[in-house]
Amino acid sequence: MKKDLLKLLDLTEEEILHILDTADRLKSEWKAGRKHNFPSGKTLAMIFSKNSTRTRVSFETGIYQLGGLGIFLSSSDSQLGRGEPIQDTARVLSRYCDCIMIRTFEQEEVEKLAQYASIPVINGLTDFEHPCQVLADLQTIREHKKRLRGLKICYIGDGNNMANSIIAGGLTCGMDVSIACPDAYRPHPMALDFAAKQTHARFELTTSPKQAAQGADVIFTDVWASMGMEQEAAVRMKAFRGYQVNDELMAIANSGCMVQHCLPAHRGEEITEKVFEEHADEIFDEAENRLHAQKAVMYLLMGGK
């Protein structure tokens, strides 16, 4: 695996599958009560510019289960919040810690952190990509469907970091990917450029949720107004009317179609209460797998065998 995990666009199919295989093994070991073969005493610095439940708890629990320590750093209680350049933080933390995870806004900040850090850097979320989430999604799909290649996945809603990551991860693993979003909320041009160059899987970008869901094996959705977009909520509610995952949409998908949601969910907006609860087991398997997928990333980046 490469030194860092900055975005799924950087990874090959073999690298993604290696992470997923490692995640499956670590999950099996932990549930069986077996100790992981990982050097003890590793330290993970966790930088948060955005609030979090799943990212913080899963990373902090994950490094603990690997025999290490997680150190939480928010903007308000670190020097980053007082204007210290990211490159200086990178070099300082490299002298103290074994790995850095950052959850922030701009992808450029993650890339710069990795440029100056001599230790691995993990993208816990940016506005451009959410790689750890989609690794967990792929692990969950493979658990339920027993394969990735040849499945059709679709994403309904905002062309945000989740859409970008689904495009990257899904197409790289040989899955057909269909994205349904309003024209004003398309995925990032870099993700669309990547999709246009793929020849081993089909990609579709449409404004029609029904077209995207046709024959789907997995349907993804996300909130219509992500963190930091609260002031746009009213405009977005209007723009995404008709982009709800509901019974009508599920009827168009393949029999046994899964539903995945990165959470938190706004029931009654992007997904109905009924569909959410009918697929709750899959959604919370997905949430659990954040722990196992991220443990695999940390394991591989910090010397696990």
C-alpha positions in Angstrom: 0.0 0.0 0.0 1.1 3.6 -0.6 2.4 5.7 2.3 -0.9 7.6 2.7 -4.6 7.2 2.1 -5.6 10.6 0.7 -8.3 9.6 -1.9 -9.7 6.5 -3.6 -8.7 8.0 -6.9 -5.1 7.1 -6.0 -5.7 3.4 -5.4 -5.7 0.4 -7.8 -8.2 -2.4 -7.6 -5.6 -4.6 -6.1 -4.8 -2.1 -3.3 -8.5 -1.7 -2.5 -9.1 -5.4 -2.4 -6.0 -5.8 -0.2 -7.5 -3.3 2.3 -10.9 -5.2 2.2 -9.3 -8.6 2.7 -7.3 -7.2 5.6 -10.5 -5.6 7.1 -12.3 -9.0 6.8 -9.4 -10.8 8.6 -9.2 -8.2 11.4 -12.9 -8.3 11.9 -12.9 -12.0 12.1 -10.0 -12.0 14.5 -11.6 -9.4 16.8 -14.9 -11.2 16.9 -13.2 -14.5 17.7 -11.2 -12.8 20.5 -7.8 -13.3 18.9 -5.1 -10.7 19.2 -4.0 -8.8 16.1 -0.5 -9.3 14.9 0.4 -5.6 15.2 3.2 -3.7 17.0 1.9 -2.3 20.2 2.3 1.3 21.4 1.5 3.0 18.1 0.0 6.5 18.3 -2.6 8.1 16.0 -3.0 11.9 16.0 -6.7 12.7 15.0 -7.2 16.2 13.7 -10.9 17.3 13.5 -12.0 20.5 11.8 -15.5 19.0 11.5 -17.7 17.5 14.2 -17.9 13.7 14.2 -19.5 10.7 15.7 -18.6 7.7 13.6 -15.2 8.9 12.4 -13.9 9.8 15.9 -15.3 6.7 17.7 -14.3 4.2 15.0 -10.7 5.5 14.7 -10.2 5.9 18.4 -11.6 2.5 19.1 -9.7 1.0 16.1 -6.3 2.2 17.2 -7.1 1.0 20.8 -8.0 -2.5 19.5 -4.7 -2.5 17.6 -2.9 -1.9 20.9 -2.2 1.8 20.3 -3.4 5.2 21.4 -5.6 7.8 19.7 -5.1 11.5 20.5 -8.0 13.9 19.6 -7.1 17.3 18.4 -9.9 19.8 17.5 -9.3 23.2 15.9 -10.2 24.9 19.2 -7.6 23.0 21.3 -4.7 22.8 18.9 -2.4 25.5 17.4 -4.0 24.9 14.0 -7.0 26.9 15.4 -4.6 29.8 16.1 -3.1 29.9 12.6 -0.2 27.5 12.7 0.6 26.4 9.1 -0.4 22.8 8.3 3.2 22.1 7.2 4.5 22.9 10.7 1.9 20.8 12.4 2.8 17.9 10.0 6.4 18.1 10.9 5.8 18.3 14.7 3.3 15.5 14.8 5.7 13.4 12.7 8.2 13.6 15.6 5.6 12.4 18.2 3.2 10.0 16.4 3.1 7.1 14.0 0.1 8.2 11.9 -2.2 11.2 11.4 -5.9 11.1 10.5 -7.5 14.4 9.5 -11.2 15.2 9.0 -11.4 18.7 7.4 -12.9 20.7 4.6 -10.4 21.2 1.8 -8.6 18.3 0.1 -5.7 20.6 -0.4 -5.1 20.6 3.4 -4.9 16.8 3.5 -2.5 16.7 0.5 -0.3 19.4 2.1 -0.3 17.6 5.4 0.9 14.4 3.7 3.5 16.3 1.7 5.3 17.6 4.9 4.6 14.6 7.2 7.1 11.8 7.4 4.5 9.5 8.8 1.3 8.2 7.1 -1.7 10.5 6.7 -5.3 9.2 6.4 -8.1 11.3 4.9 -10.9 10.9 7.5 -13.1 13.1 5.3 -12.8 16.2 3.1 -15.3 18.0 0.9 -13.8 16.2 -2.1 -13.7 12.6 -0.9 -14.7 10.3 2.0 -12.5 7.3 1.2 -12.7 5.4 4.5 -16.5 5.5 4.3 -16.6 4.0 0.9 -14.0 1.3 1.8 -16.5 0.3 4.6 -19.3 0.4 2.0 -17.4 -1.9 -0.3 -16.7 -4.3 2.6 -20.4 -4.4 3.5 -21.5 -5.0 -0.1 -19.0 -7.8 -0.5 -20.2 -9.4 2.7 -23.8 -9.3 1.6 -23.4 -9.9 -2.2 -20.2 -12.1 -2.1 -18.6 -10.0 -4.9 -18.1 -6.5 -6.2 -17.2 -6.9 -9.9 -20.2 -6.9 -12.1 -22.7 -5.4 -9.6 -24.5 -2.2 -10.4 -24.5 0.5 -7.7 -26.3 3.8 -7.9 -26.2 7.0 -5.9 -29.2 9.3 -5.5 -28.7 12.9 -4.3 -26.0 15.5 -4.0 -22.8 15.1 -6.1 -20.7 15.5 -3.0 -17.7 13.7 -1.4 -19.7 10.5 -1.2 -20.6 10.6 -4.9 -17.0 11.3 -5.8 -15.7 8.4 -3.7 -18.4 6.0 -4.9 -17.4 6.8 -8.5 -13.7 6.1 -7.7 -14.1 3.1 -5.5 -16.9 1.4 -7.5 -15.5 1.8 -11.0 -12.0 0.8 -9.8 -13.5 -2.4 -8.4 -15.3 -3.2 -11.7 -18.8 -2.1 -10.6 -21.2 -0.2 -12.9 -21.9 3.1 -11.3 -24.9 5.4 -11.9 -25.2 8.8 -10.3 -28.5 10.7 -10.2 -28.3 14.4 -9.2 -29.6 17.8 -10.3 -27.4 19.5 -12.9 -26.4 22.2 -10.4 -25.1 19.5 -8.0 -22.9 17.3 -10.1 -19.9 15.4 -8.8 -16.5 17.0 -9.0 -14.9 17.3 -12.5 -11.9 15.3 -11.4 -14.2 12.3 -10.5 -16.1 12.7 -13.8 -12.8 12.8 -15.7 -11.8 9.6 -14.0 -15.1 8.0 -14.8 -14.8 9.0 -18.5 -11.5 7.1 -18.8 -12.7 3.8 -17.4 -13.2 1.0 -19.9 -13.9 -2.1 -17.7 -17.1 -0.8 -16.0 -20.0 1.5 -17.1 -20.7 4.9 -15.7 -23.9 7.0 -16.1 -24.6 10.5 -14.9 -28.3 11.4 -15.0 -30.8 13.8 -13.5 -33.4 10.9 -13.2 -33.3 8.8 -10.0 -35.5 6.2 -11.7 -33.1 5.8 -14.6 -30.2 5.5 -12.1 -32.0 2.9 -10.0 -33.0 0.7 -12.9 -31.4 -2.7 -12.3 -29.4 -1.5 -9.3 -27.9 -4.0 -6.8 -27.1 -1.3 -4.3 -28.6 2.2 -3.8 -26.7 4.8 -1.9 -27.9 8.1 -0.6 -26.7 10.9 1.7 -28.2 14.0 3.3 -29.0 16.9 0.9 -27.2 19.5 3.0 -23.9 18.2 4.4 -22.1 19.7 7.3 -21.2 23.3 6.6 -24.1 23.8 4.1 -26.8 24.4 6.7 -27.4 27.9 5.3 -28.3 26.3 1.9 -30.8 23.8 3.4 -34.0 25.5 2.1 -32.6 25.9 -1.4 -31.4 22.3 -1.4 -34.7 21.0 -0.1 -36.3 22.4 -3.2 -33.6 21.3 -5.6 -33.6 17.7 -4.4 -37.4 17.2 -4.3 -37.9 14.0 -6.2 -34.5 12.5 -5.2 -35.8 10.5 -2.3 -35.1 6.8 -1.8 -38.6 5.4 -1.4 -40.7 2.3 -2.2 -41.3 3.5 -5.8 -37.6 3.8 -6.4 -36.8 0.4 -4.7 -39.4 -1.3 -7.0 -37.3 -0.3 -10.0 -34.1 -1.8 -8.6 -33.1 -5.5 -8.7 -34.7 -7.9 -6.3 -32.7 -8.0 -3.1 -31.2 -4.5 -3.7 -29.3 -3.2 -0.7 -29.5 0.3 0.7 -26.4 2.1 2.1 -26.4 5.4 3.9 -23.2 7.0 5.4 -25.3 8.5 8.3 -26.6 10.6 9.9 -29.9 10.1 8.1 -32.7 12.7 7.7 -35.6 10.3 7.5 -38.4 11.7 5.4 -36.0 13.7 3.3 -33.4 11.8 1.3 -34.9 8.4 2.5 -38.2 7.4 3.9 -38.5 6.0 7.4 -39.9 2.7 5.9 -37.1 2.1 3.5 -34.5 3.0 6.1 -35.9 0.6 8.7 -36.3 -2.2 6.1 -32.6 -1.9 5.3 -31.4 -0.9 8.8 -29.3 -4.1 9.2 -27.4 -3.3 6.1 -26.9 0.3 7.0 -25.6 -0.5 10.5 -23.4 -3.3 9.2 -22.0 -0.5 7.0 -21.5 1.8 10.0 -19.8 -1.0 12.0 -17.5 -1.7 9.1 -16.1 1.8 9.4 -14.2 0.4 12.4 -12.9 -2.6 10.5 -12.0 -0.9 7.3 -10.1 1.9 9.1 -8.3 -0.6 11.3 -7.1 -2.3 8.1 -5.9 1.0 6.7 -4.0 1.8 9.9 -2.7 -1.8 10.1 -1.3 -1.7 6.6 0.1 1.9 6.9 1.8 1.3 10.3 3.5 -2.1 9.8 1.0 -4.8 10.5 1.8 -8.3 9.3 
